[in-house]
Amino acid sequence: MIRKIVASSSGVASVGNTTPIEFGVPVTADSEYTVSAKIKSPTSAGSMVLSTTWYAKNGVLISTSSSSSVSANNTWKDISVTATSPLTAKYASVNVSYSASGIYYLDMVNFGLSTATTYDEAREIGRAHV
């Protein structure tokens, strides 16, 4: 679902940060997570940053992991940040900050464990020997 953010100045839109125990995403400590999205920012100005904020089991903020700032300039662009959750993390929130007034769009937000399969060498499909 595409989210439209009409901003009169810079700001932050968040999910799960006001009460992370109730609305945050449960996480496993010391695990790699990625948050990603498609964004679109105003033509003339404005950039966006995607971040994950980590919380302890009692809801106390531990730290925040942020992407680089991306200026989408009225085109859809990918944005993401990959980070390892702190050793005491139990919950996370997802945040998007925007740098100026204007209309911003956010779509296809995904948060989850980073999983990637890497291979040391190319694989070959073989024929069965009869």
Buried (B, 14 or more C-beta within 10 A) or exposed (E): EEEEBEBEEEBEBBBBBEEBBEEBBEBEBEEEBBBBBBBBBBEEEBBBBBBBBBBBEEBEEBEBBBBEEBBBBBEEBEBBBBBBBBEBBBBBBBBBBBBBBBBBBBEEBEBEEEEEEEEEEEEEEEEEEE
